Amino acid sequence: MSIVVKAERNEKGLIIHEMDNGEKKVYQDIRGGISWPLMDENLPAYYCIYGEERVPTPPWAIGTPLDREQPPGRGKLCFLSEYEAPDALTSLDVFFQRLTDDTTRYLCEHLYGITEKLKDDDYSGYAEALQTFVYEKKTPGRLEEAPWVDQPALGIYHINAWIKKGLLEIPQGSLLLDQLRMVQTDAVKELPRRLNAVNALRFVICSFEKNRPNRNSGFVPDRGPVHYGGSERRRL
């Protein structure tokens, strides 16, 4: 498997990965999803990172109005990384360090998860701790509230839709694949408390579904406020 040796944005905002075999891969955007630990369920923290491949403009369309509009199709979501903490009690510093190592390696600037309170679980402390860690380390990674966090069934719907289109890469041997095989229709409501990998994946997929990268750049359109552990800060 080839390794990313350099990641940078070009003048259009697209993310370029230079591989150790000399190959270059182009992404419209790279995003991560985070599932926080649940002590009462002994469920460890987990994250995964995906990049949407750049869909090139057909030669016949270059310079036409179509070249400036959103393409009819989407790029494949390529699996870049995943990590599950050894257990629910693993130090957040260990988890955050592993996460920021990967956000730096892949130039992942957008992270999605739960930043506030959902039902009886308050995640704002985790969100604030991560933002403090990222700020102090000066690494990429801005945490935002994931779309439709309280609707796991909708997340599974979008995951399956991307899979059916052949646009979602799920590697053999990954925790993601193992857990996707465990999803039961009649138990989707309990998914966030049982399947941390699928939970994080739905955050990433829903972000790509709702906030599509621009056609001719990797910058994400301004969709409103960004949430940091219960507070709101406007995008600059």
N, C-alpha and C positions, 0 to 999 in steps of 0.2 A: 504494500500500500504506500503510495507516494505521500510525502510529508510537506506541509506548508513551510517554506523558509522565509517568505516575505509577504506581507499584506499591506496594501496601500489603496487610497482612493485616487482615481484619476481626476482630470479637470472637469469631467461630467458628473462626478460623484459616485461612479460605479466602483465597486470593490474588486481589486485584482489580487488574486493569490498566485504567487510564483512557487512552483513545486520543485522538489529536489531533483526531479528528472528533467527539468527545463520546461515543462508544460506550464501554461498559464490558464487559470480559470477566472471567469468574469461573473460577478454576482450583482444583481440590482440592489439587494440588501441582505444583511445577515442579522439574525435575531435569535434570542435565547428565551427559554421558558424555565421558570423556577417553581418547584413545589417545596414548600416549607416543611420542616419536621413536625410530626405530631407525637408528642411524648406519650399520651394516653393510648395511642395505637402502636407505639414503638415503630413508627414509620419514619425512616431517615429522610433527610433533605436530598433533592435530586435536581439536576438541570440538564437540558439538552440544547444544542445550538444547530440551527439550520440556515442555509443560504439559498435564496431564489436565483437560479441561473438566469443570466441575461439572454433574452430572446432577440437575436439580431434582426434588423430590418431586412426584408427581402430585397435583393439588388434592384428589382424593378420599381420598388417603392421609395428608394432613396431620393430625397428632395421633393417628394410629393406631400400633400396634406396628411396622408396616412403616416408618414414618418414622424409627424409631430403629435400624433394622437396615441391614446392607449391602444396596445395591440389587442386583437381579439382573443389570443391565447395567453397562457401563463407559462413561466419558466418552471422547470422541475425544482422541487425543494430538496436540496442535497444535505444529507446528514453529515455533520462535521464533528460533533463531539457529544458525549454524555458522561455523566458522573453521578454515582450514588454514594452518599456518605456511608461509612462502614456501619453505623448505627445511629439511632435517634439522638444519642448523647454526644456525638462527635462535636468537637469545638467548632463554633461558627467561623473562627479564624481559619481553620483548616479548610472548610468548605468554601469560604470566600476567596481564599488564596488560589485554590484550584480553579474556581470560576473565573477570577480575573486573569489568571495565566492564560486561560482559553480565550477570553474576550480580547485580550491583547494579541494573541497569536493569530486569531481569525479576523480581527477588527470588527468585533460584534459590539455595536454601540447601543442597541435597543434590547432591553430585557423586559419580559412580561411575567406578571404573577399577581398575587393578591397583596395589596398594599395596605388594606384597612381591615375592617372587621367583617367577617362573613359568618352569619348565623351566630353560633356561640363561641367561635374562635377569633381571637384578635391577633392579626398578623402585623400590625403596625410597627411593633418593636423590631421584628426581623427586617422589615423594609427600611427603617431608619438606620439600623446597624449596618446594612449593606451599603446604603448611600454614604454613610460616614467612612466606611472602609474604602470604597471607590474614590471618594474625595481625597482622603489622606494618601492613598497610593498613587493618585493621579493616573488611573487606568480607565480604558473605555468601559462603558456599561451604565446606561441610564435606566433605572427601574420605572416601569409604568404599569398602571392598572390594566390587566388583560381584558379584552372584550368578553362580555357574557360570562364572567367568572362564576355566577350563580346558576349557570345553565349547562351542566356537564353533558346532558343529552344532545344539546346543540353542538357542543364541541366534538362529540363522537360522530355526529352527522357530517361535519365538515372534514374530519379526519378520513372517514370512509369515502367521501366524495373525491378528495385528492388522491386517495389510493386507487379508486376505480378509474380515474383519468390517467393513471400511470405517472403521476407527478409528485409522488411522495416516496422518498427513499427510506426504507426501514431495513437496516443491515441484518444479515444472519448473525446470530450470536449476541445481539444487542439485548439489553434489558427491555428496551422498548418493544421489540418483537415478542419477547416472552410475555409481557404484560398485555399487549394487544390481543393475544390469543386467549387471555383470561377474562376479557370483557364480556359481561353477561347483560343482555338487554333489560332484564328485570331487576338488575342491581346497579344501574348507572348512577342513581342518586348517591350511592355509597362510594362511587369511584374515587372522589378526592381523598377519602380516608383509607383507601385500600391500595390503590395503584398510583404511586407517586410519579412514575415515568409517563404514564398515559395522561396524568393530570397536567404535567409540565408541557407535554406535547400539544394538548388541546389549547393551551395558552398561546403557543407559537403559531399554530395553524390558524386560530381565530384572529390573531394579529395580522397575518398575511391576507386573510379573507376580508377583514374589515378595512384595514389600512394598506392599500396596495401601493407598492413603490411606483414612483413616476416612470413613465415610458422611457424618457431619454436621460434620466439621472437616477441615482440611487437614493436621493433624498426623499423622505416620507412627508407627504403633505401635512400641514398643521391641522390637527383634528381637535384642538382645544387644550384643556389643562392637562398637565402631567401630575400624577399623584406620587407623593413621597411620604409614605407612612402616615396618611391622614391629613396632610397639608396639601395645598395646591400651589404649583408654581407654573407660570406660563412659559411656554417654549420661547426662546429668544429668536 
